[in-house]
Amino acid sequence: VLPRDASFPIDSLFQTIEKELRSGKKVIIALQLEAGWPIFVVHKQTPNGEFVSYSKLGSHTLIIRNTKEIVKRSNGTEIMTYSTSPGL
């Protein structure tokens, strides 16, 4: 686990997310909000470079359009990426 301070490699994290999105995948991300660190799915990148992330809260869909800002304010976060095996 990397420390959440000024040394966190945020640019590298954003590059990883961009790479995954370009390959057609989504990225699982924890975002620090008032109620803790809920899990979101990074769905797309906007033309201005921001990430749009979604989550569910009961029957409500949460849409975050300032994902990068939240990650920067938190001095980083964790993400999960995945790969698939051919034939599965």
Residue frames as qw, qx, qy, qz and C-alpha x, y, z in Angstrom:
[[0.000, 0.890, 0.455, 0.000, 0.00, 0.00, 0.00],
 [0.416, 0.385, -0.011, 0.824, 1.38, 3.37, -0.98],
 [0.182, -0.451, -0.467, 0.739, 1.24, 6.26, 1.49],
 [0.162, 0.816, 0.482, 0.276, -1.38, 8.90, 0.78],
 [0.312, -0.752, -0.009, 0.581, 0.84, 11.96, 0.76],
 [0.275, 0.829, -0.216, -0.436, 2.62, 14.24, -1.71],
 [0.122, -0.455, 0.823, 0.316, 4.73, 11.29, -2.94],
 [0.658, 0.299, 0.667, -0.180, 1.71, 9.29, -4.17],
 [0.208, -0.139, 0.651, 0.717, 2.11, 8.63, -7.94],
 [0.458, 0.545, 0.445, -0.544, -1.19, 10.21, -9.00],
 [0.396, 0.600, -0.399, -0.569, -0.09, 10.79, -12.61],
 [0.096, 0.225, -0.956, -0.163, 0.82, 7.11, -12.95],
 [0.299, 0.307, 0.818, -0.383, -2.54, 6.11, -11.44],
 [0.472, 0.626, 0.136, -0.606, -4.40, 8.31, -13.94],
 [0.292, 0.503, -0.682, -0.444, -2.35, 6.89, -16.83],
 [0.094, -0.007, 0.994, -0.048, -3.28, 3.35, -15.75],
 [0.402, 0.496, 0.598, -0.486, -6.98, 4.26, -15.64],
 [0.416, 0.647, -0.218, -0.601, -6.76, 5.90, -19.08],
 [0.135, 0.348, -0.882, -0.287, -5.05, 2.80, -20.52],
 [0.219, 0.201, 0.932, -0.209, -7.73, 0.49, -19.13],
 [0.430, 0.610, 0.351, -0.566, -10.55, 2.68, -20.47],
 [0.331, 0.595, -0.486, -0.548, -8.93, 2.85, -23.92],
 [0.078, 0.174, -0.968, -0.164, -8.82, -0.97, -23.98],
 [0.543, -0.268, -0.533, -0.591, -12.58, -1.09, -23.36],
 [0.515, -0.283, -0.748, 0.310, -12.41, -2.02, -19.68],
 [0.371, -0.835, -0.105, -0.392, -13.82, -0.34, -16.60],
 [0.396, 0.292, -0.621, 0.610, -11.80, 0.36, -13.44],
 [0.582, -0.668, -0.464, 0.007, -12.92, -0.18, -9.84],
 [0.292, 0.427, -0.293, 0.804, -11.92, 2.75, -7.62],
 [0.403, -0.621, -0.568, 0.359, -12.39, 3.82, -3.99],
 [0.135, 0.600, 0.085, 0.784, -13.30, 7.51, -3.64],
 [0.266, -0.258, -0.604, 0.706, -13.13, 9.38, -0.35],
 [0.230, -0.590, -0.370, -0.680, -16.51, 10.99, 0.27],
 [0.367, -0.554, 0.296, -0.686, -18.15, 12.22, 3.48],
 [0.880, -0.271, 0.134, -0.367, -19.31, 8.75, 4.49],
 [0.769, -0.327, 0.522, 0.168, -16.00, 6.94, 4.00],
 [0.030, -0.463, 0.704, 0.537, -14.48, 5.26, 0.94],
 [0.785, 0.334, 0.403, -0.331, -17.32, 3.87, -1.22],
 [0.479, -0.091, 0.725, 0.487, -16.50, 1.85, -4.31],
 [0.484, 0.677, 0.025, -0.554, -17.18, 3.26, -7.78],
 [0.739, 0.233, 0.514, 0.369, -16.75, 2.07, -11.36],
 [0.010, -0.585, 0.285, 0.759, -14.82, 4.43, -13.63],
 [0.671, 0.498, 0.539, -0.107, -16.92, 4.27, -16.78],
 [0.592, 0.651, 0.243, 0.407, -15.42, 6.78, -19.19],
 [0.399, -0.356, 0.000, 0.845, -13.16, 9.76, -19.72],
 [0.292, 0.865, 0.325, -0.249, -14.65, 13.04, -20.90],
 [0.613, 0.670, 0.070, 0.412, -13.16, 15.11, -23.75],
 [0.056, -0.894, 0.264, -0.357, -11.62, 17.44, -21.13],
 [0.426, 0.402, -0.745, 0.320, -9.83, 14.48, -19.48],
 [0.449, -0.317, 0.538, -0.639, -11.98, 14.00, -16.38],
 [0.187, -0.045, -0.979, -0.062, -13.21, 10.55, -15.35],
 [0.628, -0.247, -0.057, -0.736, -16.91, 9.77, -14.85],
 [0.154, 0.102, -0.950, 0.252, -17.59, 7.18, -12.13],
 [0.645, -0.319, -0.306, -0.623, -20.76, 5.40, -11.03],
 [0.075, 0.061, -0.907, 0.410, -21.92, 3.64, -7.87],
 [0.477, -0.486, -0.588, -0.436, -25.21, 2.56, -6.30],
 [0.072, -0.099, 0.632, -0.765, -26.74, 3.64, -3.00],
 [0.472, 0.335, 0.679, -0.451, -29.84, 1.52, -2.61],
 [0.561, 0.598, 0.562, 0.109, -32.01, 2.31, -5.60],
 [0.133, 0.958, -0.060, -0.246, -30.10, 5.53, -6.36],
 [0.810, 0.311, 0.073, 0.491, -27.35, 5.74, -8.95],
 [0.320, -0.834, 0.088, 0.440, -24.49, 8.00, -7.90],
 [0.691, 0.588, 0.122, 0.403, -22.62, 9.76, -10.71],
 [0.448, -0.728, 0.108, 0.508, -19.30, 11.44, -9.95],
 [0.619, 0.741, 0.129, 0.228, -18.00, 13.72, -12.67],
 [0.054, 0.889, -0.384, 0.244, -14.95, 15.04, -10.78],
 [0.970, -0.186, -0.107, 0.118, -13.18, 11.76, -10.00],
 [0.652, 0.362, -0.237, 0.623, -9.69, 13.18, -10.58],
 [0.138, -0.676, 0.192, -0.698, -10.34, 16.10, -8.23],
 [0.815, -0.501, 0.048, -0.287, -11.46, 13.71, -5.47],
 [0.935, 0.018, -0.138, 0.325, -8.39, 11.49, -5.94],
 [0.410, 0.521, -0.229, 0.713, -6.05, 14.50, -5.83],
 [0.396, -0.666, 0.148, -0.615, -7.75, 15.88, -2.71],
 [0.920, -0.365, 0.050, -0.137, -7.36, 12.44, -1.06],
 [0.102, -0.726, 0.672, 0.107, -3.65, 12.21, -2.02],
 [0.217, 0.264, -0.911, -0.230, -4.36, 9.00, -3.93],
 [0.805, -0.047, 0.242, -0.539, -6.53, 5.91, -3.73],
 [0.413, -0.154, 0.884, 0.152, -6.66, 2.25, -4.65],
 [0.652, 0.356, -0.245, -0.623, -7.90, 0.87, -7.94],
 [0.655, -0.051, 0.753, 0.027, -8.60, -2.61, -9.23],
 [0.468, 0.486, -0.474, -0.566, -8.04, -3.66, -12.82],
 [0.806, -0.001, 0.569, -0.162, -8.68, -7.04, -14.39],
 [0.208, 0.409, -0.725, -0.513, -7.79, -9.27, -17.28],
 [0.872, 0.129, 0.239, -0.406, -9.70, -12.04, -18.99],
 [0.402, -0.282, 0.822, 0.287, -8.39, -15.33, -20.29],
 [0.436, 0.234, -0.549, -0.673, -9.21, -16.32, -23.87],
 [0.451, -0.088, -0.864, -0.208, -11.98, -18.89, -24.02],
 [0.068, -0.247, -0.766, 0.589, -13.69, -17.92, -20.78]]
